[in-house]
Amino acid sequence: MLDFNNILSTPGMDVQYFTGQSTATLTQWQTWRKPRGVKNIYILGVGGGSSGAVGANTAATNAGGAGGGSGAQTCVWIPAMFVPDVLYVQTGAGGQQPAVLVSAATQVAGVPTYVALEPSTTLTPNMTLLLANGGTSVGGTLATIAGMPLAARGSYTFFVGQNGTGGGTAGSGAGTTLSFPISGIMVQGGTGGGGGGGAGVGGLGGSMAAPSGSPINDFFLPTQTGGTSASGATPATAGGSGIITRNFIMNYGGFGGGGASDTSGGVAGAGGNGAPGSGGGGSGGSTSTAGADTLARPGNGGDGFVIVMSW
Amino acid sequence: MLDFNNILATPGADIQYFSGPATGTVLQWQVWKKPRGARWIYMLGVGGGGGGSCGNAAAVSTGGGGAGGSSGNQTTVMIPAMFVPDVLYIQAGAGGAGATTSAGFGTNGIATYVAIVPLTTLFPAGTILAANPGLTSATAPTTSNGGLAPTAQATGGVAGSCLAGRGFYSFLAGQVGGAGGAANANAPTVNLPTTGLMVTGGSGGGGVGSGQGGTIGTTGSLGTEFFPLLQGGVTGGSAANSGFIARNFLMNYGGTGGAGGGGGSQGTAGSNGAPGCGGGGGGGASNSLPTIAPAGSGGPGFVYIITT
């Protein structure tokens, strides 16, 4: 038996987890079936996080890319009698930059997450039980009950997604540090990449601050740094990817990559991928004077997800 | 078996009650352990009630009564057990002490918290439930007027208890205590709260002379079986009534205020509040007396955790 947090495989409680396969809105649905005899249903949904932005790599402009925004978060509790025996779940994919990167391209939005009565390709609020928007250049937009009126048979909460942070300015600026969210949301934005340096040293990828007054333990990480910047002949490094901490206390966003310098070959550090629902890290900035493609790939936004518990 | 209200020891529901010994903020923690097989967790927390203030022992026949203390704020959280660690730490804040000196203020209550780590600093990102305490009056009774009611205490909202965002929650501000009575005047009645709050403020003390302590309750509109009137102190008569817990936890009553002293006599003491409630204010008195009747203390904060 997997006795995870003392809850999974618990008699009388059905817990199902859906994660983001939906790369387009309202076209790819998964199915949830109501277990026999359930009385209550709880659904938590988070939209897909957006990718990080691409750092610039022109000689004149070499700022780091901004971090991606997290998806928005929505919770619904509802008596099972108001829910059909089958629900359709779209868990929005996180945003990803295209295969061929473009200098200074902005974030790619994550796809929204839905739970609906029918697998419709047209958004119909009266068929929607849960909506959680995906991250864009900012955090996912707050849902409202007008977009998911069926939830009004029960209780619900909405949280806007967290913005990613800005990339470092041209000329070795560091990516902006991300504050730990204290709104109640369980996902984060990504941090920005470091700015490129013409020669010598680039900027650091953005850090993530530990929560105010935080202990250092397995629930909360200490302040985490982004990718290191290029220094002399040492190239920039990639930002780390986000993780899920114990008991789903927080899904971390991706970290920004370090900024490049000419003397290290001009290649910037990549951004880290966001944990589910979180934003990706921005890639570092660089210059084009190295004569090669010096762009680095920003981190992907974390896929949206849905947890359905019924009992 | 303690079959209290037919709910404790109910098969399938684990009910634990924590009451407030914490006399300092985030310093004294109790431990809750998640029962095996838990699915949902409900928490209700109330901050410690504020202490009542004393009356004024001023010129003969003019001292006002002290104000009652405010109740603590009330917070509820309903959250899936999978988002809750196996151990939680609880600070149930103590109630504030009642004043003991002429025109003296009581003490504010202590806040109530449920957190995932027992830190000694406030840590909203690791907090599931927070309920601010009740305050004591900040305006003392004068030689002619009663002390003013305490100010309302703000709720922290989900920004003060971030982990509640995985579930559902409500935040209710506490009820302010009643003002003290002016000389020869009764302290006003403290009506039962209609916000959803399950605790009341304390009532004020009566002014010197014939002033009676404030009543707590709502006359005529509610069944007395569930919501009786709680009488304040009566000059030359009964003492102030202490707060109590009404049936089925429908309402915790604050302490009522004491009566004002008659000519040459000391006012009577304010009474203590039930858990989470404010203490009653002391009655006004004469300055010819060596002592003054103390005010009541606020009730200790508390936390219920019900796991199913």
Contacts between the chains, C-beta under 8 A, distances in Angstrom:
chain1	res1	chain2	res2	distance
A	5	B	81	7.3
A	5	B	82	5.3
A	5	B	84	7.9
A	5	B	85	7.8
A	5	B	86	7.1
A	6	B	34	5.6
A	6	B	35	7.8
A	6	B	36	5.5
A	6	B	37	6.7
A	6	B	38	5.9
A	6	B	81	7.0
A	6	B	86	6.3
A	7	B	38	6.6
A	7	B	39	6.8
A	7	B	80	7.6
A	7	B	81	5.0
A	7	B	82	4.3
A	8	B	82	7.5
A	10	B	37	5.0
A	10	B	38	7.6
A	10	B	39	6.0
A	11	B	37	6.9
A	12	B	39	6.8
A	13	B	39	4.3
A	15	B	82	6.8
A	42	B	80	6.0
A	44	B	80	7.9
A	44	B	166	6.7
A	73	B	165	7.2
A	75	B	165	7.8
A	75	B	166	6.9
A	75	B	167	6.6
A	75	B	168	6.9
A	77	B	78	7.4
A	77	B	168	6.1
A	155	B	168	4.9
A	156	B	168	8.0
A	157	B	165	6.7
A	157	B	167	7.8
A	157	B	168	6.2
A	157	B	169	7.7
A	159	B	165	6.0
A	180	B	125	5.7
A	181	B	125	7.9
A	181	B	162	7.4
A	182	B	124	5.1
A	182	B	125	5.7
A	182	B	159	5.4
A	182	B	162	5.1
A	183	B	158	7.0
A	183	B	159	6.4
A	183	B	162	7.0
A	183	B	165	7.0
A	184	B	158	4.2
A	184	B	159	7.4
A	184	B	162	5.1
A	184	B	163	7.7
A	184	B	164	6.4
A	184	B	165	2.4
A	184	B	166	7.9
A	185	B	165	6.1
A	186	B	165	6.8
A	186	B	166	6.3
A	211	B	123	7.0
A	211	B	124	7.7
A	211	B	125	3.6
A	211	B	126	7.1
A	212	B	123	7.2
A	212	B	124	7.4
A	212	B	125	7.1
A	213	B	119	6.4
A	213	B	121	4.2
A	213	B	122	6.2
A	213	B	123	4.4
A	214	B	123	6.7
A	214	B	125	6.8
A	214	B	126	7.3
A	215	B	117	5.2
A	215	B	119	6.1
A	215	B	123	7.8
A	215	B	126	7.7
A	217	B	117	6.7
A	219	B	85	7.3
A	219	B	116	6.0
A	219	B	117	6.8
A	219	B	126	6.6
A	220	B	125	6.8
A	220	B	126	6.8
A	246	B	85	6.9
A	247	B	82	7.2
A	247	B	83	5.9
A	247	B	84	6.5
A	247	B	85	5.1
A	247	B	116	7.9
A	248	B	82	7.1
A	248	B	83	5.6
A	248	B	166	7.4
A	249	B	83	7.8
A	249	B	116	7.3
A	249	B	126	7.9
A	249	B	163	7.0
A	250	B	125	7.9
A	307	B	80	8.0
A	307	B	82	7.9
A	309	B	39	7.6
A	309	B	80	5.7
A	309	B	82	7.6
A	311	B	39	5.6
A	311	B	40	7.5
